[in-house]
Amino acid sequence: MLGAVVLLVLLSALAIAWPGRRNRQWEVLLSDVPQKVSTKDAAINGVFYVLKQTHEPLFRLDNGQDYTSRLLKSWNRDLTYSRYTFCPDTALIFMQGRGFTSEFFKQYISSVTRAFDKAAVVSSMNGCYDVRFNKPRKSYLDYLTRYQQAPTIDAGGPFEAGLGPFYTQTMTADEIRLVRKESVSRGYDTILIHLYTGPSDPQLQNRNISDFNKISAVDIPEWVRSRQAGFHDVVLNTVTLGINHPDKSIRKAIYNCMGVDGFRRAFISQRRDFLDIQNVLPIGVAGAAPGRPAQVCPAKPKTGGKLIFANLRPGNEADLEQFFKSFFNKTGLQVKVITYPVPVFLEMLKKTPKKYNLVVMSKDAVQSDQAPFLNYSHILDYKLPGITGKYEEMQHTDDPEKRNLLGAEIANDISMEYAVLPLYQSVREYHYPKGIKNLVVGRGFFEYPEVAELRW
């Protein structure tokens, strides 16, 4: 009898320790749970997190130099970079009843290619597709690695379906559930995305949360550090102050008198360490420069007026109001702090004119590319024609050196227009569940885990 009891205890212990008993649902907190998921909005952090699970671009860039594809049975290009041939894997599906057909691929590759180069010619041959340019286009494959160009279909709701391992099952205002198309052993079958509402959110005590890495590092609860594996990393991220005011003289006063260190400590007082940056580009990207931006605030205020600061971080209002009193004494500019939930602010971005003059924005990238850090048209009501023209030229050049030079020029122009004040680059601690054997963080600068790849 005693032997049977011991055996039962051992079996129970094994059942608990056995990896197959691990929770097969990955849960994550996002402060910007999207109300709509489309490849067109891939630049939005919350949307991109979902797209990383549900979509697959035509190409991946591995190790910064090797192009591979999970959507093509085969592909090749000529030595001049002016002809490319793609053979799609038509066994893939977007969702039940919607396949990655040859007809779909023809329409898809024609559309995205002509958006890249109107002179391109696309033709079909034996189930494969030939793309010809009238000049070398070395950046074509890089263009096809972007999630904005990933194959996608309208799924009949507020989300699109892609060729990734997961599909969207349900979406509400504060939760998204993704389900794997085909179950795997020792992997996650579902992803549950929760809306993060701030430092008082009860989800911070949810022991089933797998990923806290997309909320502010200072909000991560202490228990996570003991239950999960952690490491520090400098990320391709910039935190900046967008200055949405049409009067350049007002922008100049804000830019020069908004003391960077004092403001960022008021905005996020719990953070102690900041990596200084001089322009909107993070260290690790061509054209970036360490140090703080040059600021020369006039001795006497030359202007007056009222500004609205759209605050996306609840709980810091008292610190901000104290800071802005000092700012008023220097500039004569009064600043009213209005705290918005992130989803409400994202809806505000779609309208013009926008109901704010100042807002702290965080931008990041999935590869060492200047472009994501140079486009602020979505947060500003006024136009910057010279910058817009250079940005378009940079996006379409195939010369890497010219592209880098243009990016550096644009970063300088943004400073000279006093449109965006650089605040800092993030250095943070990441945490992931213990026991995942193939977690590779930082590959290709990815900060967004591909949950389908994780195994234990």
Secondary structure, 3 states (H helix, E strand, C coil): CHHHHHHHHHHHHHHHHCHHHCCCEEEEEECCCCCCECHHHCCCHHHHHHHHHHCCCCCEEECCCEEECCCEEEEEECCCCCEEEEEECCCCEEECCEECCHHHHHHHHHHHHHHHCCCCEEEEECCEEEEECCCCCCCHHHHCCCHHHCCCEECCCCEEECCCCEEEEEECCCEEEEEECCCCCCCCCEEEEEECCCCCCHHHHCCCCCECCCCCHHHCCHHHHHHEEEEEEECCEEEEEEECCCCHHHHHHHHHHCCHHHHHHHHCCCCCCCECECCCCCCCCCCCCECCCCCCCCCCCCCCEEEEEEECCCCCHHHHHHHHHHHHHHHCEEEEEEECCHHHHHHHCCCCCCCCCEEEEEEECCCCCCHHHCCCCCCCCCCCHHHHHHHHHHHHCCCHHHHHHHHHHHHHHHHHCCCEEEEEECEEEEEEECCCCCCCCCHHHCCCCCHHHCCC
